[in-house]
Amino acid sequence: SQTIHQWPATLVQPVGSPLSLECTVEGTSNPNLYWYRQAAGRGLQLLFYSVGIGQISSEVPQNLSASRPQDRQFILSSKKLLLSDSGFYLCAWSVRGILYSYEQYFGPGTRLTVT
Amino acid sequence: SQQGEEDPQALSIQEGENATMNCSYKTSINNLQWYRQNSGRGLVHLILIRSNEREKHSGRLRVTLDTSKKSSSLLITASRAADTASYFCATDPQGGSEKLVFGKGMKLTVNP
């Protein structure tokens, strides 16, 4: 069966510090991978998605970047955190679809607080 | 950008009652999906309905889709306290973008 891991679970970082959040998927090959951010009590904002190694699509211009160094690894980074980067970060994967999207499977999330 | 809009934004009911949540969207879709999120957790996929389907069932869940009205509803029958969560609809817009567009979510509270 497939499993998605995301860490750390919680993170408190000062403004201006770097960030690295990691997401890995087990039990599947060549998945689509996604990073979302969710502000408190709000919906999901898609930040980045990837359909293959080294292929990253950015949805929102911001202080963050993403990389996919391996097929089942997706990393969210920032060189210098802003207060506005605080939120709940979710990684998700799905089976690749040609004509349509399949259901997405989410990790447990990382609660980031920038102080 | 947000496409799905859930309605109502919050719903409070008693255990045993049925809960109905609605979702409206704007563009043509391949499918529509419903997800559930418990507080502080990741989303869990509940059900997917394709654009050529009108109704789908899964346990106590019933989903309908009206593509002419660009709307969907999620019915949870015989609700339980454990159904307390936020529920999101997500649309797969036509065009093969391989990404979903999530609504803002709806908070359901089931009181024991």
Chai-1 contact restraints between the chains, C-beta under 6 A:
chainA,res_idxA,chainB,res_idxB,connection_type,confidence,min_distance_angstrom,max_distance_angstrom,comment,restraint_id
A,N32,B,E98,contact,1.0,0.0,6.0,A-B,restraint_1
A,G43,B,F102,contact,1.0,0.0,6.0,A-B,restraint_2
A,G43,B,G103,contact,1.0,0.0,6.0,A-B,restraint_3
A,G43,B,K104,contact,1.0,0.0,6.0,A-B,restraint_4
A,G43,B,G105,contact,1.0,0.0,6.0,A-B,restraint_5
A,L44,B,F102,contact,1.0,0.0,6.0,A-B,restraint_6
A,Y49,B,K99,contact,1.0,0.0,6.0,A-B,restraint_7
A,L90,B,G42,contact,1.0,0.0,6.0,A-B,restraint_8
A,L99,B,G96,contact,1.0,0.0,6.0,A-B,restraint_9
A,Y100,B,N30,contact,1.0,0.0,6.0,A-B,restraint_10
A,Y100,B,D92,contact,1.0,0.0,6.0,A-B,restraint_11
A,S101,B,D92,contact,1.0,0.0,6.0,A-B,restraint_12
A,S101,B,E98,contact,1.0,0.0,6.0,A-B,restraint_13
A,S101,B,L100,contact,1.0,0.0,6.0,A-B,restraint_14
A,E103,B,Q33,contact,1.0,0.0,6.0,A-B,restraint_15
A,E103,B,H45,contact,1.0,0.0,6.0,A-B,restraint_16
A,E103,B,L48,contact,1.0,0.0,6.0,A-B,restraint_17
A,F106,B,G42,contact,1.0,0.0,6.0,A-B,restraint_18
A,F106,B,L43,contact,1.0,0.0,6.0,A-B,restraint_19
A,G107,B,G42,contact,1.0,0.0,6.0,A-B,restraint_20
A,P108,B,G42,contact,1.0,0.0,6.0,A-B,restraint_21
A,G109,B,G42,contact,1.0,0.0,6.0,A-B,restraint_22
